[in-house]
Each structure stands twice: as structure tokens, then as C-alpha cells.
Amino acid sequence: MLVVAVGVAVWATWFDGPSEKCKPVIDILDFSKSQAALVDAKGGEGPPTVAEDALYQQWADGLAERAQKVTDPALAQQATELAQLANQFVSSLPQVRAQTQARAPGAPAPPAVFEMGLLNARISDQLAQLRKACS
């Protein structure tokens, strides 16, 4: 009987859901995915409008709030970096919008667009690292 109880405990610990250290990370990943769906549903072509900035700000604020709940040191560092990158992304939106609106028709994309692309790639990389660490 004791063997069965130990087996159930081991199963519950290792195979039944995420570890305690990964629960806040999974919350970050789920939140980011749901916010991305909201942005996609409301977003249009081109840079985000001033009205859409609020969605991005909610995303960045939500990531920062959730990153504070990550207690594992390595995961906390990654989660904090993700939140900082998201904040940089949101802070850059007005500059991207201004540069895009100021360019001549047919002109190449302004530098801020490429910088945002790099930020987006870094955010995606952080999310992938967190997903890998807690899968």
C-alpha cells in the first residue's frame, strides 16, 4: 500500500501539471497569448493607432505584474527581461507612428520600424525560452 501512495505522490509531483516554479511563467505565457489575440482582433494595417496603444500598455503592464511573481532566479531574470522589452516596445510606439506618418509615399520604412522588429524578435525569443524552460 505504501508503494502505491509513493507512486501517486511521485506521479502528481512530476507528471501532473507544471512545477511550482513554472506556474507564474505559464501565467505569463498564457497572458501574453491572450493579449496577442486581443491585439490581433482589434489591430489594423500599419502601426498601432493611439487607441490601440492602450492594448499594448495593458500587455506590458500585465507582463511586468506577472514577472514579479516568478520566484525561481533564472526564470525571474528571463521574465523581468521580457517585461522590460515589452515596456520598451510600448514606449517606442509613438516614435514609430510619427516616423511612419512623416515619410513620403513609397519611401522605405523608417528606422524605428526596424528597431521595433528587433524588439519584437527579442520578445519572441524570451517567450520561447520561457516556454522551453517550463514545458
C-alpha positions in Angstrom: 0.0 0.0 0.0 2.9 2.4 0.8 4.3 1.8 -2.7 1.1 2.9 -4.3 0.9 6.0 -2.2 4.5 6.9 -3.0 3.8 6.2 -6.7 0.8 8.5 -6.7 2.8 11.3 -5.0 5.6 11.0 -7.5 3.2 11.0 -10.4 1.4 14.1 -9.0 4.7 15.9 -8.5 6.4 15.1 -11.8 3.7 14.5 -14.3 0.5 16.2 -13.1 0.9 19.8 -14.2 3.6 22.4 -14.0 6.0 22.7 -11.2 5.5 25.4 -8.6 8.4 27.4 -10.1 6.8 27.3 -13.5 3.2 28.2 -12.6 3.9 32.0 -12.7 5.8 31.5 -16.0 2.8 29.6 -17.5 0.6 32.5 -16.4 2.9 34.9 -18.3 2.8 32.8 -21.4 -1.0 32.4 -21.2 -1.5 36.1 -20.6 0.8 37.1 -23.5 -1.0 34.7 -25.8 -4.5 36.1 -24.8 -3.3 39.7 -25.2 -1.8 38.9 -28.6 -5.2 37.6 -29.7 -6.9 40.8 -28.5 -4.4 43.0 -30.4 -4.8 40.9 -33.5 -8.6 41.1 -33.3 -8.6 44.9 -32.9 -5.5 45.8 -34.9 -5.4 47.1 -38.4 -2.8 47.6 -41.0 0.2 49.8 -40.3 1.5 50.9 -37.0 -0.8 50.8 -34.0 -3.1 53.8 -33.5 -3.2 55.8 -30.4 -6.3 53.9 -29.4 -4.5 50.6 -29.8 -1.6 51.8 -27.6 -3.8 51.1 -24.6 -3.9 47.4 -25.5 -0.2 47.2 -25.8 0.2 49.1 -22.5 -2.1 46.6 -20.8 0.0 43.8 -22.2 3.3 45.3 -21.0 1.8 46.1 -17.5 0.4 42.6 -17.2 3.8 41.1 -18.1 5.5 43.3 -15.5 3.0 42.3 -12.9 3.3 38.6 -13.6 7.1 38.8 -13.8 7.2 40.0 -10.2 5.6 36.7 -9.2 8.3 34.5 -10.7 10.5 33.3 -7.8 13.0 31.0 -9.5 16.1 33.1 -10.0 16.9 32.1 -13.6 13.2 32.2 -14.7 12.8 35.5 -12.8 15.6 37.1 -14.8 14.1 36.0 -18.1 10.6 37.1 -17.1 12.0 40.5 -16.0 13.8 40.9 -19.2 10.7 40.1 -21.1 8.7 42.7 -19.2 11.4 45.3 -19.8 11.4 44.5 -23.6 7.6 44.8 -23.7 7.9 48.2 -21.9 10.5 49.4 -24.5 8.2 48.2 -27.3 5.2 50.2 -25.9 7.4 53.2 -25.3 8.5 53.2 -28.9 5.0 53.1 -30.4 4.6 56.9 -30.7 8.0 57.3 -32.4 7.1 54.6 -34.9 3.8 56.2 -35.6 5.4 59.7 -36.0 8.1 58.4 -38.3 5.7 56.3 -40.4 3.3 59.2 -40.8 6.1 61.6 -41.8 7.6 59.5 -44.6 6.9 60.3 -48.2 4.6 57.8 -50.1 6.7 55.0 -51.4 9.6 55.8 -49.2 11.3 52.9 -47.4 10.2 52.1 -43.8 11.7 54.4 -41.2 14.4 53.2 -38.9 12.0 53.0 -35.9 10.1 50.2 -37.8 13.3 48.1 -38.0 14.1 48.8 -34.3 10.6 47.6 -33.4 11.1 44.5 -35.5 14.3 43.7 -33.5 12.4 44.3 -30.2 9.7 42.0 -31.3 12.2 39.3 -32.2 13.8 39.6 -28.8 10.4 39.4 -27.1 9.5 36.3 -29.1 12.9 34.8 -28.2 12.3 35.5 -24.5 8.8 33.9 -24.7 10.2 30.9 -26.5 12.9 30.5 -23.8 10.4 30.7 -21.0 8.1 28.2 -22.8 11.0 25.8 -23.3 12.1 26.1 -19.6 8.6 25.3 -18.4 7.3 22.8 -21.0 
